[in-house]
Amino acid sequence: MRVIRILKRESPFLVAREVWWRVRREWNKSRLLGRLEHLRHVKFRAVPYYNPDLQTLSEESLALIVAFADEIRAGRYPFLGYGTAELGTRPKWNLDFLSGTEWPYVRCECRECIRHDGSDVKVPFELSRLQFLPILAKAHVLTGDESYRDTAKELLTHWIQSNPASVGVNWTVAMEAALRAMSICFLLNLLSPLRPEEQPWLATVTRSLAQHLLYIEANIEFSHLLTSNHYLSDIVGLYCLSLFLDGEGMAARRREYRQRIEAEMAQQVYEDGGDYEASTGYQVLVTQLFTTALLLMRSESSAPAAPAFADRLKMMFQFLGTVANTRGQLPHVGDCDDGRTELLVDDLQQMIHCPVAERNSQRVSRLLGLGQRLFGVGTGPGDHAAWHGFTDATRIPFSDCRLDPSSASSPIKVLPNSGIGVLKHGSAELLFFAIPNGILGKGSHTHNDKLSFVLRVGGQEVLCDSGTGCYTKDIATRNRFRSTAAHNTLMIDGMEQNRIDASPQGLFILGNEAAVSSIEAGRETQGWFLRASHSGYRSLGVTHTRTVRAVHGECAFIVEDQLRGDGVHDFELNLQLALNRNAQLAAAENGILCRILGDPQVQLAIAGPAGLQGAIEPSLISSTYGATVPAIKVRIWGRAIVPARITTHISWVDSNSLTRNQFKSADENRISEAVAQGGSQA
């Protein structure tokens, strides 16, 4: 088990603390029912989380909010990966509407809800986060239409009546309760001030919020061994609840949970702004969670956020800006389940106007826009920021918005703690990943993507990460998407970089064999380069080192894979093509040519040991959780006497570049040069 594996790495003192904590938490759970039944008087407390400046809200944003609210009002519920579900105005909150599976209304633990029968417990979880409620309230604020207000109130009333506290699938994970509670608080903020005739409804909702607080506290996902986005969600939710509720102990809770949030910023976020769970999807969620906390702190005018907290959050936004393309889309790296604290206008736009196959949950331009208006880093539309009263001229007053002046002139940017390098060259950029295993090797959202890369040309992905697929719905799909073969890297002797446990208990377990080196960056005679190694094949006696170079004077990158060690080994290089891309393969002397079709056209020339073989094979891409789309990948394989070298020359046609015939000839020459320089030997 994962816990036993982690315990073996820890000191006896820390293990003892963990055991004591778990005993104490079980005791807290046993007292929960009594505390829920004897809730002391708690009142709703108006908190100015939103401070909308509607004059700066774009017409597009207004139209999308109203269109999304219209769908909910009609009983249709849009989701990024699931499409739009016709659930009516009194939905079954315990239903996986994709598989038809229902969970009974009984007290249970989350592990009991994972059935391994094709159902996905995340479906009712997503619905019951109630993140459509603030959108309904925003539509009411924008239009004055009472039906949006009434729909929100009726749906929330129905949820409370259908889901008694601590009973059923939607009361099995503290994180889910925390995200839901924040949605309810945000709804109340937008509907405030509540009218006299709404006071009985407010009393019911306030009692439910107090029940959420007690439930999260009794089931908080803390551990002395590791903390993750789950625990962070818990404490941000508790901080939010303690602000929106007034009663005994709330002031002390505000202080405590605020301190915990600031501590987690130092614990979970590297100095370069990267979340330590090794995932760009969770980078978005964690950035949103900390931003929500910052905005809640802002509502406490007497106590602004600590400068260290705000500065690290600024670095998180700078991280997003570093890896995003010009339209605010991040590459998929590691797990991504589309988690949000609040829905973004980017999400609404895709759910309203884009087919599921064309959606991408990493389009977060409005989140980047909020970061720009908070800290002056990055760029993006201000629609989300407008709801908090931020414009281009408003910033958090204590933040230092100065950027490193050298970053603008260099074609290389490196996030050294996160293990990500970006190499720009002409109209192209190559994102190189030497990401440490998540949570110091204890994490559950890492993929076997060591030394993988993503290629963009003209801002569009040409070679991409394959995504996530699903979690518990299907074991084979889950493991396929996090395997080495699903990433643009080298696999040796069919071995995974980190061990994958294929049992039902292993869905969130990955080995910790592949330690990565720091990314080396600089300039050599051939051009700017990034270089790193990993030890995932140590048991085979092989070390994999990858160098990526921008070729001076050409529209080209070179990816050089060096295998050090000894013996004869099979190798396999997989290259995942982005959506709607196709390819053609052709044999060339001493290598393989691959033309990736589309605009712009990209060509690969792969050279290596004699006998190199290649094929174009069907694949899958998942750019939103729960949806997979057919795609293709290029697979190159062979056998090598180690030490060995495999070289991939990547070139593209810019408007002032080579003609297509010259394009092909240049790469054929490149193969010959690579072989002449010792392509089969390091």
N, C-alpha and C positions, 0 to 999 in steps of 0.2 A: 504494500500500500504506500501511497505517496507520503502520508504522515510518518510512517515508520522509516522510510528512506531519508526524510528530512531530519527526524530525530537522531539518527545515527551520526549526523554531521554536527550536532549541537552539544554544548557543554551540559553536564549533569545538572548544574544549577539552573540553566535556562529550561531544561526539560521539566525540572521540578516545578518551576514557576508556571509552565504551561499546563501541567497536570492540575495544579491548584486552581488555575483560572478556569479550566474546563469544568471542574467540579462545582465551582462557584456559579458558573453560567447555568448549569443544569438546575441548581437550586433556584436561581432567578426565574428560570422557565417554569418551575413547579409552582412558584408564587404568582405567576402572571394572571391566572384566571380570577383569583381572589382580588387582585388589584384592579382588574378590568370591571369587576362587578361592583366595586366600592370606590368608583372614581370620585375624587373630591371636586368641588366646584372649580371649573376652569372657564375662563372667558376668552373670547376672540379679541385679539389685539391688532389694530390696523397698523400695517407696516408699509411704508412707501417703497416697495421693491421696484415697481415701475414708476417712471416719471416721464410719460410720453411727450415727445415733441413731434406731433403729428404733421406739422408743416414740412418736415424733412423726410417724411415717409414717401417712398416712390409709389407711383400709380400701379406699377406691376405688383409690388408687395401688397398693397391694399386689395387689388383684384384677387390675388392668390389666397389671402386670408379669408375673404368672403366666399370664394369658390370652395375652399376646403370646408369651411363652416357649413355651407349649403349641403355638401355631401353628408356630413354628420347629422344635420337636421333631417335629412331624408332617410336616415338609417343605413347609410353606406359608409364604411370605415376604410379609408386608404392606408396602406402600409407600403413601405419601400420595397420589401422583398416578396411580400405575399400578394400584392395587388390590392384591389378594392373588394372588401367582403360585405355582402348584403346581410346584415345582422339585425336590422330593424331598430326601433327606438327603445326596445327592452331586450338587449342582447343577452345571450347566455354567457356569463362572465367566466364560467368554468370550462369552456369548450375550446378544443383545438378545431377550429372551423375548416382546417385543411384536411385532416384525417377523419374528422367526425368523432373523435374521442372526447369523452367528458370525464371529469374528475369528480368524485363524490364530495359532498359537503360534510367532511369529517376532519377531525384534527389529525394532522400528519406532518412528517418531515419532508423536506425537499427531495431527499434521495428516494423516498417512496413514490414520488410523482414521476420519476424517470422510468419509463416502462420498456424501452427498447423494442417497441412493437410498431414502429413507423410514426408514432405520435411525437409531437414536439411541445414540451411544457412551456417553451418560450412564447408560444402563440397566445395562450390566455394571459401570460405575464405581460406581453406587450399591450394587449387590449386594456388590461387593468392598471397600467401605468397612468391611464386617463390623461395622456398628454394632448388630447384633442380639446380638453376643457378650456385651457387658456386661449386656444384659437377661437373657440366660440365666443368667449368673453371679449377678445380683441375685435371680432366682427361686430359685436354689440357696441363697443366703444366707437368704432369707425362709422357705423351706419345709424345707430340709435334704434335699430330694429329689435323689439322686445322678444321676438321669437328665438333669437340666439341665446339671450339670457335665460329664457324659460327652458329651452332645450338643455342647456348646461345644468341647470338646477334639477331638472327631472332625471337626467342620466345619473347625476351624482347621488340623488336620493335612491334611485333604483339599485345602484351599486352597493350602497350602504345596507339597504334592506336585504339584498341577495347574498351578502358576504359578511356574516356576523364575525366580530373580531375573533381572530385566531382559529377560525374554522374554514377549511377548504384550501384549494390549491393556491389561492392568491394571498394566503397567510402562511407561507412556508419559507420565504426568504426575506430577511430584513431589508436587503437592498431594494427589493420590489416595493415593499411598504414605504421606504424612504422616498423613492422616486415618485410614487403615487401621492404621498403626503405633500411633496413640493408642488405637484400639479394642482392640488386642491388649494393650497395656500396662494398660489399665483392667481387662480380663479377668483378667490375671495378678494384679493387686492384689486383686481380689475373691475369687480362688481361693486366695490365699496364706493360710497357708504351704502350699507344695506338698508333697505327701506323698513319702516315699522312693521308692515305686513309680512316681511321676510324674516323677522326675528325668530319665530319657531323653527324655520328651516335652518337658520344660522346656528341655533342651539344644537340641533341634531348633528350638523356638520362639525361643530366645535367638539362635541363629545367624540365623534369618530376620529378627529385629529388627535385628541388626547389618548385614545386607544392606540392609534398608530405610534405615538411616542413611547408608550409603555411597552408595546410589542417589540419595537426596534431595540429598546434598551435591554429587554430580556433576551433577545436573540442576536445581539450585536456581533458582527463577524470580525471580531478582533482575535489576534493571536500574537503571542510573544515571538513566534517563529517567523511569521511573515504577515504583512498586511497588503491589501490590494485595492482595486477600484471598488470592491464590495464594501469594505470597511469605510473607505472614503465616502461612498454614497450614504452609508448609515449616519456618519457624523455630520455631514452637510445637511442631510435631512433632519437630524435632531436639532442642529443649530437653527435651521429654518423654523421648525415647529416651536422651539423655545422662544423665538422672536414673535411668532404669530399667536402664541397662547400666553395668557396672563393667569397666574395662580401660584400656589405654594411651590417653591423650588425652581421656578422658571428663570429667575435672574441668575441663580447659581449655575444652572444648566447652560445659559448663554455664555458665561465665562468659560466653563469647562470645555464645551464643544468647540468654541472658537480656538482655544488653546490647542486642542487635539488636531484641528484642521491645520493650524500653522505648523504643528509638529510633523504632520504627514506630508506637507509640502517639502520639508527638508528630507524626509524619509523616502518618499516615492519618486521624487523628481531630481534628475541629475542636474549638475551645475550648468550644462548646456541646454537645459530646458526639456530634455526627453523624459517621458514617463518610463519607469524601470520595468515595465511589463513586456517590453520588446514588441510593441504593436502600435502601428499608426492609428488603427481604429480606436484603441483604448487611449491613445494620446488625445484624440478628439474628445472623448467622454471625460477624461480626467481634467483636461483644460476647461471644459464647460463646467464641471463640478467646482473647481477652484474659482472660476470666474463668478459663478453663482454665489459662492461664499463671499467673494470680494464685494459683490453688489449688495449682499445682505449686510455685510459690515458697514458699507457706505450708508445704509439706512439708519445705523446707530451713529448719529452724527457726533456723539461724544467720544467715540472710540474708533478712529480710522484704522485701517489695516496696517500691520507692521511693515516698515520699508523692506525688510528681507523677504517677506511673503510676496509683496507686490513685485519686487525685482525678479524673483524666481518665476512668477506668473508671466511677467514680460518675456522672459526667456522661453517659456512654453509657446507663446505666440510667435516668437522669432523662429523657433524650431519649425512650427507649421509653415511659416513663410519660406523657410529654406527649402523644404521638400515639396511644396505645392507648385503646380504649374501656374501659368499666367491667369488662368480662369479659376484659381482657388481649389483645384482638385489635388488631393494627396494620392500617392501610390498606396495600394494595399500591401501592407507588410505585417506578418503575424495575423492573429485572430482579429476579426471584426464582426460584431453582431449588431451594428448600427445604433448602439446605445446613445441616448441623448438625455440631458436634463430638461431641455425644452426643444421642441421642434424648430428647425431653422427654416427660413423662407426658401432656401435651397431644397430642403426636403419637400416642402409644399409644391414647389414648381415641378419637381419630378413626379410626385404622386398624382398631380392633376394632369400633366401634359405629356409625360414620357411613358412609353411601354416599359414593362418591368425589365425586359432584356436590355434596355438602354440606360437604366438607372445606375447610379454609382453613389453609395452612401458616403464616399469620401469627398464629395463636392461640398465644400464648407466655406464658400466665399464670404457669406454673411458673418460667420464666426471670425474670419480673418478681418473683416471690416470692423467688428467690435474691438478687436485687439488694436487695430490702427487708431481708433478713436480713444481707447483707454491709454495706450502707451506709445503711440507713434511708430509702431513697427508693423511692417507688412502693408497690404492694401486690400481693399474689398468694399463692396457696397455697404451703406450705413443703415440698412433697414432694421436690423436687429438692434443696433445701437440706439436708434431713434426712440425705441420703447423705453429706454432708460435715460433719455434726455441728453445723450451724447452727440456731439457734432464734430466736425473736423477741428474745431477750435477748443474742444474740451478734452482734458486729460486728467488722470488721477494726479493730484497736485504734487505728491511727494515722489513720483516715479522719475527716474533718470532716463530720458528717452534717447540719449546719445548712442549711436551705433559705432562699431569698429570701422574706422575709415578705410582700413585695408581691405575690407570685405567687398567693397564695390569694384576694386580694380583687379582682383585676382579671379581667374576662372574656376578656382577651387574653393569650396566651402566644406569644412569638416566639423561634424558634431562629435567631438572626441569621446565623450562618455557614452553616448548613445550608439556609437559605431556606425555612423552614416557619413558618406562623403558624396559630394555633388561636383561633377566635373562638367563644365560648360565649354562648348566648342562650336562656334558659328551658331546655326539655328538649332543645334542639338544639345542635349544634356544627358549624362549618364549618372544615375543614382546607384551608388555602390554600398552594399550592406555587409558590415562585419559586426553585427549586433550581438552583444553578450546575451546569453540565455536569461530569460526574464526573472526578475526578483532574485538575482544572484544565484540562478540555477534552481530556484524553488518554484518558479512560476508555472502557470498553466496555459498561457496564451502564446507561447513561443512556437514558431515553425522551424523546420529544418531548412533555413534559407541562408546559411553561412556563405558569404562571398557571392551571393546572388546580386543581380543588378536589374534595373529598369531603364529602358531606353526611350527617351522622348525626342521627337524631331518636329520642329515647328509647334511645340507645346503639346503634341498628341503622343500618347504612348504607342510605341511600335512593338516593343518587347515588354511584357508586364508580369506582375505577380498574379497567380491564379486565384487568390482570394481564400475564402473560408468555407463556403458551402453550408454547413450546419454543425451543430454540436451533438446533441443526444439523439436526434431523429434516426440517424443511420451511421453505424460505426465505420463501415467501409468508406463512406463519403467523407466522414470526419478525418480519418487517417490519410485518405488520398490527398486532401488539400493541404495537409501539414507535412507531407513527406518530402524528402529531398528531390525526388523526380518531378515534383510539382513546381520547382523553382529553377531559375536560370543559373544553375551551378553544376558542378561536377560531382558525379557519384562514382565511387570506387567499389568494385566487386559486389555491386548490388546492395551495399550496406548503407543504412541510414546514418546521417551525421550524428544525431542523437537517437538513442533507442526509443522506439514507439511501442508502448504497451497496447496490444490489440484486443485486450479484454474489455468488457463493459466498464470495468473500474478504471480503465486507463484513458478515458476520453479527455481528461485534463491533466494527463501525466506525460512528460517527455523527459528523457534522460538528460544528463548534464555532461556528456562526453566531449562535446565540441566547444572547447575554449577558443576564443578568438584573440588575435593580437590587436594592438592598437593600429589604427589606420595610419600608414606612412604617406605623406603627401609632399610633393615638391616638383622640381623641374629638372629634367635630364636633357641630354642632347637631342633625344627623339621627341621631346615635348613634355607637357605637364602630365603628372601621373598620380594614381592612388594605388596603394598596395597593402594587403593584409594576408594573414594565414589563419588556419584553424586546425585543431587537433582531433577532429572527429574520427579520423581513420588511424589513430595511433595504434589501435590493436592490430591493424594490418601492417604496421611498420611504415606508414606513408603519411607525409605531411603535405597538405594542399596549400599552395600560395598562389594568389591571383593578383596580377597587376593590370590596371586599365590605364591606357594612355590616350591623350589627344594628339593626333598626328599633325605635326607642324606643316602648314602649306597644303593640307588636304582636308576635305570634308570626311573625316574618318576617325574612328577610335580603334585601338588594338586592345583586345582582351587576351592576356597571356596567362595560361594555367601551367604552373610548374608543380610536378610531383617529385618529392624528394623521398629517399628511402632506398629500398632494394626489392628485388623479386619481380615476377611477372604478374601484372594485374589487368583486369578488365576495367574499362572506364566508360562512362556514359555522360554526355553533355546534353541537357535539355534546354530548349529555348521556347518559351511560351509566347505565342503571338497574340497581340491585342485583338479585341472584338472586331469582327468584319475584315480581318486581314487574312490573306491567303499567301501561299508561297510555292515556288518551283525550285526543285533541286536538280543539279547537274554535276556529273563527275568531271573533275579537272585533274590534270597531271599532279599527282602527289597530294590531292586534297579534294574538297567538295565546295561547290558554289551553291549559294542559296539566294534567290531573289524574292524578297518580300514585296508583294504587290500592294499597290495603293498609292496615295498621294500624301507625302512624297514617297518615292520608291527607295527601298533600302536593300543593300546587297551585303551578304556575308560570304567571306572566304575562310574556310576552316582548314588548317594544315596541322598535321600531327604524325604519329607513327604510321608506318606503312600499313595498308589494309583498312584504312579508315572507311566507315560505312555510314550512311545516313538515310533517313526516311521522314516523310511528313505524316503525322499521325493525328487522329482525332483526340481532342482534349476537352476540358471544361473550364470555364471561367465563372467565378462568383463575385460580382461586384456589389451585391446586396445580400444580406443574410437571408438564407432560405431559398434563394433562387440560383440556379446554375444555367449557363448558356453554352451551347456547343461552340467550340473554337478548335484551333489546330495548334500543334507544336512541332518544332523541328527537333528530331532526336539524332544525335551523332554518337557513334560508339566504335570501340576498337579494343585492341589489346596492346599493352606497352610494357617494355622493359624499363623499370624505374631505376634511375631518374629519367623523367620524360617531360616533354613540353607539348602543349596543344595551344595553337594560336588562332584566334578568331578576329579577322579584320572586318570591321563594320563600316560601310561607306554609304553615303546618301547623296542624292542629287539636289543641290540648291539651284536657284534660278540662274546663277552665273557659273554653274559648275560644269562637269563633263557631260558630253552627250552620252546616250545610253550605250552605244557600242564602245566608247572609250571607258565608260563605267565598268563594263564587263571585262575588258582587256586589262584594266588597271588591277582588278582583283585577281585575275589569273596570274598576272605578274607577281602580285603580293604572295600568292601561295608558293610560287617558285622561289622567291626570295627567302620565305620562312624556312623552306626545306633546305635551301642552300646554307642557311645560317645554323642548321642543326635542329630542325623542328622536332625531331623525334628524341632528341637528347637535351637535357637541361645543361 
